[in-house]
Amino acid sequence: MNLNKHIIQKHLFKSGVGTQKELAKRCDLSINTICGIMNGRSCKYETACKIAEALNVSVEELIEQ
């Protein structure tokens, strides 16, 4: 599953998380995983759920269309 990096970036600031490093901490994921996703690498649904929860949005909102 590919996530839309622009939507993630928008919600990083909107939610107050701010940085990819902070997002990684809140999701209990590595910074390499977050950077990979932001660079277009696909991820598992469970990973997408962790990111969506940390940003307080639905997974569907983050999916690349």
CHARMM-style PDB file with segment names, atoms N, HN, CA, C and O in Angstrom:
ATOM      1  N   MET     1       0.861  -1.159   0.000  1.00  0.00      PROA
ATOM      2  CA  MET     1       0.000   0.000   0.000  1.00  0.00      PROA
ATOM      3  C   MET     1       0.909   1.224   0.000  1.00  0.00      PROA
ATOM      4  O   MET     1       1.854   1.306   0.784  1.00  0.00      PROA
ATOM      5  N   ASN     2       0.613   2.176  -0.889  1.00  0.00      PROA
ATOM      6  HN  ASN     2      -0.155   2.109  -1.526  1.00  0.00      PROA
ATOM      7  CA  ASN     2       1.373   3.415  -0.951  1.00  0.00      PROA
ATOM      8  C   ASN     2       0.579   4.540  -0.310  1.00  0.00      PROA
ATOM      9  O   ASN     2      -0.623   4.682  -0.535  1.00  0.00      PROA
ATOM     10  N   LEU     3       1.267   5.329   0.486  1.00  0.00      PROA
ATOM     11  HN  LEU     3       2.244   5.213   0.669  1.00  0.00      PROA
ATOM     12  CA  LEU     3       0.643   6.462   1.152  1.00  0.00      PROA
ATOM     13  C   LEU     3       1.052   7.755   0.455  1.00  0.00      PROA
ATOM     14  O   LEU     3       2.138   7.846  -0.117  1.00  0.00      PROA
ATOM     15  N   ASN     4       0.184   8.740   0.507  1.00  0.00      PROA
ATOM     16  HN  ASN     4      -0.699   8.666   0.971  1.00  0.00      PROA
ATOM     17  CA  ASN     4       0.428  10.026  -0.130  1.00  0.00      PROA
ATOM     18  C   ASN     4       1.286  10.902   0.790  1.00  0.00      PROA
ATOM     19  O   ASN     4       0.831  11.347   1.844  1.00  0.00      PROA
ATOM     20  N   LYS     5       2.525  11.138   0.376  1.00  0.00      PROA
ATOM     21  HN  LYS     5       2.895  10.776  -0.480  1.00  0.00      PROA
ATOM     22  CA  LYS     5       3.455  11.885   1.235  1.00  0.00      PROA
ATOM     23  C   LYS     5       3.002  13.321   1.469  1.00  0.00      PROA
ATOM     24  O   LYS     5       3.276  13.892   2.525  1.00  0.00      PROA
ATOM     25  N   HSD     6       2.318  13.905   0.504  1.00  0.00      PROA
ATOM     26  HN  HSD     6       2.095  13.441  -0.353  1.00  0.00      PROA
ATOM     27  CA  HSD     6       1.861  15.292   0.665  1.00  0.00      PROA
ATOM     28  C   HSD     6       0.772  15.385   1.738  1.00  0.00      PROA
ATOM     29  O   HSD     6       0.729  16.340   2.512  1.00  0.00      PROA
ATOM     30  N   ILE     7      -0.097  14.390   1.771  1.00  0.00      PROA
ATOM     31  HN  ILE     7      -0.063  13.614   1.141  1.00  0.00      PROA
ATOM     32  CA  ILE     7      -1.145  14.357   2.800  1.00  0.00      PROA
ATOM     33  C   ILE     7      -0.501  14.129   4.170  1.00  0.00      PROA
ATOM     34  O   ILE     7      -0.891  14.758   5.153  1.00  0.00      PROA
ATOM     35  N   ILE     8       0.475  13.240   4.232  1.00  0.00      PROA
ATOM     36  HN  ILE     8       0.792  12.729   3.433  1.00  0.00      PROA
ATOM     37  CA  ILE     8       1.164  12.990   5.500  1.00  0.00      PROA
ATOM     38  C   ILE     8       1.838  14.268   5.984  1.00  0.00      PROA
ATOM     39  O   ILE     8       1.720  14.625   7.156  1.00  0.00      PROA
ATOM     40  N   GLN     9       2.542  14.959   5.091  1.00  0.00      PROA
ATOM     41  HN  GLN     9       2.637  14.669   4.139  1.00  0.00      PROA
ATOM     42  CA  GLN     9       3.215  16.203   5.472  1.00  0.00      PROA
ATOM     43  C   GLN     9       2.216  17.232   5.986  1.00  0.00      PROA
ATOM     44  O   GLN     9       2.465  17.907   6.985  1.00  0.00      PROA
ATOM     45  N   LYS    10       1.095  17.345   5.303  1.00  0.00      PROA
ATOM     46  HN  LYS    10       0.892  16.797   4.491  1.00  0.00      PROA
ATOM     47  CA  LYS    10       0.059  18.301   5.731  1.00  0.00      PROA
ATOM     48  C   LYS    10      -0.400  17.997   7.154  1.00  0.00      PROA
ATOM     49  O   LYS    10      -0.535  18.899   7.980  1.00  0.00      PROA
ATOM     50  N   HSD    11      -0.635  16.726   7.425  1.00  0.00      PROA
ATOM     51  HN  HSD    11      -0.525  15.993   6.754  1.00  0.00      PROA
ATOM     52  CA  HSD    11      -1.136  16.333   8.743  1.00  0.00      PROA
ATOM     53  C   HSD    11      -0.040  16.337   9.816  1.00  0.00      PROA
ATOM     54  O   HSD    11      -0.347  16.450  11.003  1.00  0.00      PROA
ATOM     55  N   LEU    12       1.214  16.216   9.422  1.00  0.00      PROA
ATOM     56  HN  LEU    12       1.463  16.124   8.457  1.00  0.00      PROA
ATOM     57  CA  LEU    12       2.305  16.334  10.390  1.00  0.00      PROA
ATOM     58  C   LEU    12       2.230  17.678  11.099  1.00  0.00      PROA
ATOM     59  O   LEU    12       2.361  17.758  12.321  1.00  0.00      PROA
ATOM     60  N   PHE    13       2.020  18.718  10.330  1.00  0.00      PROA
ATOM     61  HN  PHE    13       1.913  18.654   9.338  1.00  0.00      PROA
ATOM     62  CA  PHE    13       1.980  20.062  10.904  1.00  0.00      PROA
ATOM     63  C   PHE    13       0.624  20.367  11.525  1.00  0.00      PROA
ATOM     64  O   PHE    13       0.538  21.005  12.574  1.00  0.00      PROA
ATOM     65  N   LYS    14      -0.425  19.907  10.868  1.00  0.00      PROA
ATOM     66  HN  LYS    14      -0.354  19.388  10.016  1.00  0.00      PROA
ATOM     67  CA  LYS    14      -1.779  20.156  11.365  1.00  0.00      PROA
ATOM     68  C   LYS    14      -1.998  19.512  12.736  1.00  0.00      PROA
ATOM     69  O   LYS    14      -2.650  20.092  13.604  1.00  0.00      PROA
ATOM     70  N   SER    15      -1.450  18.315  12.921  1.00  0.00      PROA
ATOM     71  HN  SER    15      -0.920  17.844  12.216  1.00  0.00      PROA
ATOM     72  CA  SER    15      -1.649  17.579  14.167  1.00  0.00      PROA
ATOM     73  C   SER    15      -0.672  17.984  15.259  1.00  0.00      PROA
ATOM     74  O   SER    15      -0.825  17.582  16.413  1.00  0.00      PROA
ATOM     75  N   GLY    16       0.331  18.778  14.900  1.00  0.00      PROA
ATOM     76  HN  GLY    16       0.455  19.104  13.963  1.00  0.00      PROA
ATOM     77  CA  GLY    16       1.323  19.187  15.885  1.00  0.00      PROA
ATOM     78  C   GLY    16       2.479  18.212  16.043  1.00  0.00      PROA
ATOM     79  O   GLY    16       3.357  18.429  16.878  1.00  0.00      PROA
ATOM     80  N   VAL    17       2.495  17.142  15.255  1.00  0.00      PROA
ATOM     81  HN  VAL    17       1.782  16.966  14.576  1.00  0.00      PROA
ATOM     82  CA  VAL    17       3.597  16.183  15.328  1.00  0.00      PROA
ATOM     83  C   VAL    17       4.870  16.849  14.813  1.00  0.00      PROA
ATOM     84  O   VAL    17       5.924  16.749  15.440  1.00  0.00      PROA
ATOM     85  N   GLY    18       4.771  17.516  13.689  1.00  0.00      PROA
ATOM     86  HN  GLY    18       3.914  17.597  13.180  1.00  0.00      PROA
ATOM     87  CA  GLY    18       5.865  18.338  13.184  1.00  0.00      PROA
ATOM     88  C   GLY    18       6.890  17.662  12.304  1.00  0.00      PROA
ATOM     89  O   GLY    18       7.030  18.027  11.137  1.00  0.00      PROA
ATOM     90  N   THR    19       7.616  16.681  12.832  1.00  0.00      PROA
ATOM     91  HN  THR    19       7.502  16.385  13.780  1.00  0.00      PROA
ATOM     92  CA  THR    19       8.715  16.093  12.058  1.00  0.00      PROA
ATOM     93  C   THR    19       8.496  14.598  11.823  1.00  0.00      PROA
ATOM     94  O   THR    19       7.724  13.940  12.520  1.00  0.00      PROA
ATOM     95  N   GLN    20       9.200  14.094  10.824  1.00  0.00      PROA
ATOM     96  HN  GLN    20       9.828  14.628  10.258  1.00  0.00      PROA
ATOM     97  CA  GLN    20       9.148  12.662  10.550  1.00  0.00      PROA
ATOM     98  C   GLN    20       9.741  11.868  11.711  1.00  0.00      PROA
ATOM     99  O   GLN    20       9.280  10.770  12.020  1.00  0.00      PROA
ATOM    100  N   LYS    21      10.745  12.420  12.339  1.00  0.00      PROA
ATOM    101  HN  LYS    21      11.119  13.312  12.088  1.00  0.00      PROA
ATOM    102  CA  LYS    21      11.366  11.754  13.488  1.00  0.00      PROA
ATOM    103  C   LYS    21      10.359  11.603  14.629  1.00  0.00      PROA
ATOM    104  O   LYS    21      10.276  10.544  15.251  1.00  0.00      PROA
ATOM    105  N   GLU    22       9.603  12.655  14.899  1.00  0.00      PROA
ATOM    106  HN  GLU    22       9.671  13.515  14.394  1.00  0.00      PROA
ATOM    107  CA  GLU    22       8.582  12.595  15.950  1.00  0.00      PROA
ATOM    108  C   GLU    22       7.475  11.624  15.567  1.00  0.00      PROA
ATOM    109  O   GLU    22       6.966  10.891  16.415  1.00  0.00      PROA
ATOM    110  N   LEU    23       7.102  11.618  14.292  1.00  0.00      PROA
ATOM    111  HN  LEU    23       7.516  12.213  13.604  1.00  0.00      PROA
ATOM    112  CA  LEU    23       6.091  10.668  13.816  1.00  0.00      PROA
ATOM    113  C   LEU    23       6.565   9.233  14.045  1.00  0.00      PROA
ATOM    114  O   LEU    23       5.796   8.388  14.504  1.00  0.00      PROA
ATOM    115  N   ALA    24       7.817   8.963  13.727  1.00  0.00      PROA
ATOM    116  HN  ALA    24       8.442   9.649  13.354  1.00  0.00      PROA
ATOM    117  CA  ALA    24       8.380   7.622  13.928  1.00  0.00      PROA
ATOM    118  C   ALA    24       8.288   7.210  15.396  1.00  0.00      PROA
ATOM    119  O   ALA    24       7.937   6.071  15.706  1.00  0.00      PROA
ATOM    120  N   LYS    25       8.603   8.140  16.299  1.00  0.00      PROA
ATOM    121  HN  LYS    25       8.888   9.065  16.047  1.00  0.00      PROA
ATOM    122  CA  LYS    25       8.517   7.857  17.739  1.00  0.00      PROA
ATOM    123  C   LYS    25       7.082   7.534  18.143  1.00  0.00      PROA
ATOM    124  O   LYS    25       6.835   6.554  18.846  1.00  0.00      PROA
ATOM    125  N   ARG    26       6.144   8.358  17.697  1.00  0.00      PROA
ATOM    126  HN  ARG    26       6.345   9.154  17.126  1.00  0.00      PROA
ATOM    127  CA  ARG    26       4.744   8.163  18.082  1.00  0.00      PROA
ATOM    128  C   ARG    26       4.161   6.874  17.528  1.00  0.00      PROA
ATOM    129  O   ARG    26       3.262   6.283  18.126  1.00  0.00      PROA
ATOM    130  N   CYS    27       4.677   6.440  16.385  1.00  0.00      PROA
ATOM    131  HN  CYS    27       5.408   6.920  15.900  1.00  0.00      PROA
ATOM    132  CA  CYS    27       4.170   5.221  15.745  1.00  0.00      PROA
ATOM    133  C   CYS    27       4.920   3.978  16.192  1.00  0.00      PROA
ATOM    134  O   CYS    27       4.515   2.859  15.876  1.00  0.00      PROA
ATOM    135  N   ASP    28       6.010   4.166  16.927  1.00  0.00      PROA
ATOM    136  HN  ASP    28       6.339   5.075  17.184  1.00  0.00      PROA
ATOM    137  CA  ASP    28       6.905   3.068  17.292  1.00  0.00      PROA
ATOM    138  C   ASP    28       7.431   2.369  16.042  1.00  0.00      PROA
ATOM    139  O   ASP    28       7.460   1.141  15.957  1.00  0.00      PROA
ATOM    140  N   LEU    29       7.852   3.198  15.060  1.00  0.00      PROA
ATOM    141  HN  LEU    29       7.828   4.196  15.129  1.00  0.00      PROA
ATOM    142  CA  LEU    29       8.459   2.724  13.821  1.00  0.00      PROA
ATOM    143  C   LEU    29       9.833   3.362  13.705  1.00  0.00      PROA
ATOM    144  O   LEU    29      10.124   4.360  14.364  1.00  0.00      PROA
ATOM    145  N   SER    30      10.669   2.783  12.866  1.00  0.00      PROA
ATOM    146  HN  SER    30      10.433   1.973  12.330  1.00  0.00      PROA
ATOM    147  CA  SER    30      11.988   3.378  12.667  1.00  0.00      PROA
ATOM    148  C   SER    30      11.874   4.598  11.760  1.00  0.00      PROA
ATOM    149  O   SER    30      10.948   4.709  10.957  1.00  0.00      PROA
ATOM    150  N   ILE    31      12.820   5.497  11.899  1.00  0.00      PROA
ATOM    151  HN  ILE    31      13.573   5.407  12.551  1.00  0.00      PROA
ATOM    152  CA  ILE    31      12.858   6.665  11.023  1.00  0.00      PROA
ATOM    153  C   ILE    31      13.089   6.216   9.581  1.00  0.00      PROA
ATOM    154  O   ILE    31      12.615   6.864   8.648  1.00  0.00      PROA
ATOM    155  N   ASN    32      13.811   5.118   9.394  1.00  0.00      PROA
ATOM    156  HN  ASN    32      14.196   4.591  10.152  1.00  0.00      PROA
ATOM    157  CA  ASN    32      14.036   4.594   8.043  1.00  0.00      PROA
ATOM    158  C   ASN    32      12.723   4.158   7.393  1.00  0.00      PROA
ATOM    159  O   ASN    32      12.535   4.339   6.190  1.00  0.00      PROA
ATOM    160  N   THR    33      11.827   3.592   8.177  1.00  0.00      PROA
ATOM    161  HN  THR    33      11.980   3.445   9.154  1.00  0.00      PROA
ATOM    162  CA  THR    33      10.523   3.190   7.655  1.00  0.00      PROA
ATOM    163  C   THR    33       9.733   4.416   7.219  1.00  0.00      PROA
ATOM    164  O   THR    33       9.160   4.434   6.129  1.00  0.00      PROA
ATOM    165  N   ILE    34       9.702   5.435   8.060  1.00  0.00      PROA
ATOM    166  HN  ILE    34      10.168   5.421   8.945  1.00  0.00      PROA
ATOM    167  CA  ILE    34       8.970   6.660   7.725  1.00  0.00      PROA
ATOM    168  C   ILE    34       9.586   7.322   6.490  1.00  0.00      PROA
ATOM    169  O   ILE    34       8.859   7.736   5.587  1.00  0.00      PROA
ATOM    170  N   CYS    35      10.905   7.426   6.445  1.00  0.00      PROA
ATOM    171  HN  CYS    35      11.495   7.090   7.179  1.00  0.00      PROA
ATOM    172  CA  CYS    35      11.574   8.037   5.285  1.00  0.00      PROA
ATOM    173  C   CYS    35      11.286   7.246   4.009  1.00  0.00      PROA
ATOM    174  O   CYS    35      11.062   7.827   2.947  1.00  0.00      PROA
ATOM    175  N   GLY    36      11.294   5.945   4.120  1.00  0.00      PROA
ATOM    176  HN  GLY    36      11.476   5.472   4.982  1.00  0.00      PROA
ATOM    177  CA  GLY    36      10.992   5.108   2.953  1.00  0.00      PROA
ATOM    178  C   GLY    36       9.590   5.355   2.427  1.00  0.00      PROA
ATOM    179  O   GLY    36       9.384   5.477   1.219  1.00  0.00      PROA
ATOM    180  N   ILE    37       8.638   5.426   3.325  1.00  0.00      PROA
ATOM    181  HN  ILE    37       8.805   5.326   4.306  1.00  0.00      PROA
ATOM    182  CA  ILE    37       7.251   5.694   2.938  1.00  0.00      PROA
ATOM    183  C   ILE    37       7.143   7.069   2.292  1.00  0.00      PROA
ATOM    184  O   ILE    37       6.439   7.239   1.297  1.00  0.00      PROA
ATOM    185  N   MET    38       7.839   8.046   2.855  1.00  0.00      PROA
ATOM    186  HN  MET    38       8.411   7.908   3.664  1.00  0.00      PROA
ATOM    187  CA  MET    38       7.815   9.406   2.303  1.00  0.00      PROA
ATOM    188  C   MET    38       8.505   9.477   0.939  1.00  0.00      PROA
ATOM    189  O   MET    38       8.263  10.401   0.163  1.00  0.00      PROA
ATOM    190  N   ASN    39       9.363   8.499   0.651  1.00  0.00      PROA
ATOM    191  HN  ASN    39       9.560   7.748   1.281  1.00  0.00      PROA
ATOM    192  CA  ASN    39      10.047   8.444  -0.636  1.00  0.00      PROA
ATOM    193  C   ASN    39       9.370   7.491  -1.620  1.00  0.00      PROA
ATOM    194  O   ASN    39       9.939   7.157  -2.659  1.00  0.00      PROA
ATOM    195  N   GLY    40       8.149   7.055  -1.287  1.00  0.00      PROA
ATOM    196  HN  GLY    40       7.687   7.327  -0.442  1.00  0.00      PROA
ATOM    197  CA  GLY    40       7.372   6.259  -2.227  1.00  0.00      PROA
ATOM    198  C   GLY    40       7.366   4.762  -2.012  1.00  0.00      PROA
ATOM    199  O   GLY    40       6.731   4.038  -2.778  1.00  0.00      PROA
ATOM    200  N   ARG    41       8.057   4.271  -0.989  1.00  0.00      PROA
ATOM    201  HN  ARG    41       8.574   4.859  -0.366  1.00  0.00      PROA
ATOM    202  CA  ARG    41       8.051   2.832  -0.721  1.00  0.00      PROA
ATOM    203  C   ARG    41       6.700   2.425  -0.150  1.00  0.00      PROA
ATOM    204  O   ARG    41       6.095   3.175   0.616  1.00  0.00      PROA
ATOM    205  N   SER    42       6.239   1.270  -0.512  1.00  0.00      PROA
ATOM    206  HN  SER    42       6.731   0.661  -1.135  1.00  0.00      PROA
ATOM    207  CA  SER    42       4.953   0.797  -0.001  1.00  0.00      PROA
ATOM    208  C   SER    42       5.118   0.299   1.436  1.00  0.00      PROA
ATOM    209  O   SER    42       6.229   0.050   1.904  1.00  0.00      PROA
ATOM    210  N   CYS    43       3.991   0.162   2.112  1.00  0.00      PROA
ATOM    211  HN  CYS    43       3.089   0.364   1.732  1.00  0.00      PROA
ATOM    212  CA  CYS    43       4.022  -0.313   3.497  1.00  0.00      PROA
ATOM    213  C   CYS    43       2.846  -1.253   3.730  1.00  0.00      PROA
ATOM    214  O   CYS    43       1.917  -1.324   2.926  1.00  0.00      PROA
ATOM    215  N   LYS    44       2.906  -1.964   4.837  1.00  0.00      PROA
ATOM    216  HN  LYS    44       3.661  -1.906   5.490  1.00  0.00      PROA
ATOM    217  CA  LYS    44       1.823  -2.856   5.229  1.00  0.00      PROA
ATOM    218  C   LYS    44       0.655  -2.033   5.770  1.00  0.00      PROA
ATOM    219  O   LYS    44       0.824  -0.891   6.196  1.00  0.00      PROA
ATOM    220  N   TYR    45      -0.518  -2.633   5.742  1.00  0.00      PROA
ATOM    221  HN  TYR    45      -0.655  -3.561   5.396  1.00  0.00      PROA
ATOM    222  CA  TYR    45      -1.715  -1.968   6.252  1.00  0.00      PROA
ATOM    223  C   TYR    45      -1.540  -1.604   7.725  1.00  0.00      PROA
ATOM    224  O   TYR    45      -1.967  -0.533   8.157  1.00  0.00      PROA
ATOM    225  N   GLU    46      -0.917  -2.484   8.486  1.00  0.00      PROA
ATOM    226  HN  GLU    46      -0.570  -3.353   8.136  1.00  0.00      PROA
ATOM    227  CA  GLU    46      -0.715  -2.232   9.920  1.00  0.00      PROA
ATOM    228  C   GLU    46       0.153  -0.989  10.154  1.00  0.00      PROA
ATOM    229  O   GLU    46      -0.092  -0.214  11.079  1.00  0.00      PROA
ATOM    230  N   THR    47       1.152  -0.815   9.315  1.00  0.00      PROA
ATOM    231  HN  THR    47       1.351  -1.445   8.564  1.00  0.00      PROA
ATOM    232  CA  THR    47       2.020   0.363   9.407  1.00  0.00      PROA
ATOM    233  C   THR    47       1.225   1.616   9.077  1.00  0.00      PROA
ATOM    234  O   THR    47       1.345   2.633   9.760  1.00  0.00      PROA
ATOM    235  N   ALA    48       0.419   1.542   8.036  1.00  0.00      PROA
ATOM    236  HN  ALA    48       0.321   0.716   7.480  1.00  0.00      PROA
ATOM    237  CA  ALA    48      -0.422   2.678   7.652  1.00  0.00      PROA
ATOM    238  C   ALA    48      -1.381   3.038   8.787  1.00  0.00      PROA
ATOM    239  O   ALA    48      -1.638   4.216   9.033  1.00  0.00      PROA
ATOM    240  N   CYS    49      -1.905   2.033   9.472  1.00  0.00      PROA
ATOM    241  HN  CYS    49      -1.696   1.076   9.272  1.00  0.00      PROA
ATOM    242  CA  CYS    49      -2.810   2.277  10.605  1.00  0.00      PROA
ATOM    243  C   CYS    49      -2.096   3.013  11.731  1.00  0.00      PROA
ATOM    244  O   CYS    49      -2.668   3.918  12.339  1.00  0.00      PROA
ATOM    245  N   LYS    50      -0.856   2.636  12.014  1.00  0.00      PROA
ATOM    246  HN  LYS    50      -0.392   1.901  11.521  1.00  0.00      PROA
ATOM    247  CA  LYS    50      -0.086   3.312  13.067  1.00  0.00      PROA
ATOM    248  C   LYS    50       0.128   4.785  12.717  1.00  0.00      PROA
ATOM    249  O   LYS    50      -0.001   5.661  13.572  1.00  0.00      PROA
ATOM    250  N   ILE    51       0.453   5.041  11.466  1.00  0.00      PROA
ATOM    251  HN  ILE    51       0.558   4.329  10.772  1.00  0.00      PROA
ATOM    252  CA  ILE    51       0.693   6.416  11.024  1.00  0.00      PROA
ATOM    253  C   ILE    51      -0.600   7.215  11.097  1.00  0.00      PROA
ATOM    254  O   ILE    51      -0.612   8.343  11.592  1.00  0.00      PROA
ATOM    255  N   ALA    52      -1.687   6.633  10.605  1.00  0.00      PROA
ATOM    256  HN  ALA    52      -1.678   5.718  10.203  1.00  0.00      PROA
ATOM    257  CA  ALA    52      -2.985   7.322  10.633  1.00  0.00      PROA
ATOM    258  C   ALA    52      -3.400   7.638  12.063  1.00  0.00      PROA
ATOM    259  O   ALA    52      -3.894   8.732  12.340  1.00  0.00      PROA
ATOM    260  N   GLU    53      -3.204   6.695  12.964  1.00  0.00      PROA
ATOM    261  HN  GLU    53      -2.804   5.806  12.738  1.00  0.00      PROA
ATOM    262  CA  GLU    53      -3.571   6.921  14.364  1.00  0.00      PROA
ATOM    263  C   GLU    53      -2.747   8.049  14.977  1.00  0.00      PROA
ATOM    264  O   GLU    53      -3.282   8.885  15.705  1.00  0.00      PROA
ATOM    265  N   ALA    54      -1.450   8.075  14.685  1.00  0.00      PROA
ATOM    266  HN  ALA    54      -1.016   7.396  14.094  1.00  0.00      PROA
ATOM    267  CA  ALA    54      -0.583   9.126  15.225  1.00  0.00      PROA
ATOM    268  C   ALA    54      -0.970  10.504  14.695  1.00  0.00      PROA
ATOM    269  O   ALA    54      -0.806  11.513  15.380  1.00  0.00      PROA
ATOM    270  N   LEU    55      -1.489  10.533  13.462  1.00  0.00      PROA
ATOM    271  HN  LEU    55      -1.623   9.713  12.905  1.00  0.00      PROA
ATOM    272  CA  LEU    55      -1.888  11.806  12.849  1.00  0.00      PROA
ATOM    273  C   LEU    55      -3.361  12.122  13.081  1.00  0.00      PROA
ATOM    274  O   LEU    55      -3.847  13.182  12.688  1.00  0.00      PROA
ATOM    275  N   ASN    56      -4.068  11.190  13.725  1.00  0.00      PROA
ATOM    276  HN  ASN    56      -3.673  10.328  14.044  1.00  0.00      PROA
ATOM    277  CA  ASN    56      -5.491  11.364  14.029  1.00  0.00      PROA
ATOM    278  C   ASN    56      -6.345  11.537  12.770  1.00  0.00      PROA
ATOM    279  O   ASN    56      -7.216  12.405  12.705  1.00  0.00      PROA
ATOM    280  N   VAL    57      -6.072  10.684  11.767  1.00  0.00      PROA
ATOM    281  HN  VAL    57      -5.364   9.979  11.820  1.00  0.00      PROA
ATOM    282  CA  VAL    57      -6.847  10.666  10.520  1.00  0.00      PROA
ATOM    283  C   VAL    57      -7.157   9.214  10.170  1.00  0.00      PROA
ATOM    284  O   VAL    57      -6.627   8.292  10.789  1.00  0.00      PROA
ATOM    285  N   SER    58      -8.009   9.019   9.185  1.00  0.00      PROA
ATOM    286  HN  SER    58      -8.440   9.768   8.682  1.00  0.00      PROA
ATOM    287  CA  SER    58      -8.312   7.656   8.735  1.00  0.00      PROA
ATOM    288  C   SER    58      -7.225   7.180   7.775  1.00  0.00      PROA
ATOM    289  O   SER    58      -6.575   7.986   7.110  1.00  0.00      PROA
ATOM    290  N   VAL    59      -7.038   5.873   7.711  1.00  0.00      PROA
ATOM    291  HN  VAL    59      -7.567   5.219   8.252  1.00  0.00      PROA
ATOM    292  CA  VAL    59      -6.073   5.290   6.789  1.00  0.00      PROA
ATOM    293  C   VAL    59      -6.452   5.657   5.359  1.00  0.00      PROA
ATOM    294  O   VAL    59      -5.580   5.952   4.542  1.00  0.00      PROA
ATOM    295  N   GLU    60      -7.725   5.643   5.058  1.00  0.00      PROA
ATOM    296  HN  GLU    60      -8.434   5.404   5.722  1.00  0.00      PROA
ATOM    297  CA  GLU    60      -8.195   5.940   3.706  1.00  0.00      PROA
ATOM    298  C   GLU    60      -7.747   7.314   3.241  1.00  0.00      PROA
ATOM    299  O   GLU    60      -7.486   7.520   2.056  1.00  0.00      PROA
ATOM    300  N   GLU    61      -7.659   8.252   4.175  1.00  0.00      PROA
ATOM    301  HN  GLU    61      -7.872   8.085   5.137  1.00  0.00      PROA
ATOM    302  CA  GLU    61      -7.240   9.607   3.814  1.00  0.00      PROA
ATOM    303  C   GLU    61      -5.764   9.650   3.399  1.00  0.00      PROA
ATOM    304  O   GLU    61      -5.361  10.532   2.640  1.00  0.00      PROA
ATOM    305  N   LEU    62      -4.968   8.716   3.888  1.00  0.00      PROA
ATOM    306  HN  LEU    62      -5.295   8.001   4.505  1.00  0.00      PROA
ATOM    307  CA  LEU    62      -3.539   8.719   3.603  1.00  0.00      PROA
ATOM    308  C   LEU    62      -3.148   7.921   2.360  1.00  0.00      PROA
ATOM    309  O   LEU    62      -2.032   8.065   1.860  1.00  0.00      PROA
ATOM    310  N   ILE    63      -4.050   7.088   1.863  1.00  0.00      PROA
ATOM    311  HN  ILE    63      -4.956   6.972   2.270  1.00  0.00      PROA
ATOM    312  CA  ILE    63      -3.714   6.198   0.751  1.00  0.00      PROA
ATOM    313  C   ILE    63      -3.539   6.982  -0.541  1.00  0.00      PROA
ATOM    314  O   ILE    63      -4.330   7.864  -0.874  1.00  0.00      PROA
ATOM    315  N   GLU    64      -2.462   6.628  -1.268  1.00  0.00      PROA
ATOM    316  HN  GLU    64      -1.819   5.912  -0.998  1.00  0.00      PROA
ATOM    317  CA  GLU    64      -2.163   7.232  -2.566  1.00  0.00      PROA
ATOM    318  C   GLU    64      -3.236   6.816  -3.553  1.00  0.00      PROA
ATOM    319  O   GLU    64      -3.531   5.630  -3.699  1.00  0.00      PROA
ATOM    320  N   GLN    65      -3.817   7.788  -4.227  1.00  0.00      PROA
ATOM    321  HN  GLN    65      -3.578   8.752  -4.108  1.00  0.00      PROA
ATOM    322  CA  GLN    65      -4.884   7.493  -5.207  1.00  0.00      PROA
ATOM    323  C   GLN    65      -4.354   7.594  -6.610  1.00  0.00      PROA
ATOM    324  OT1 GLN    65      -5.097   7.381  -7.568  1.00  0.00      PROA
TER     325      GLN     65
END
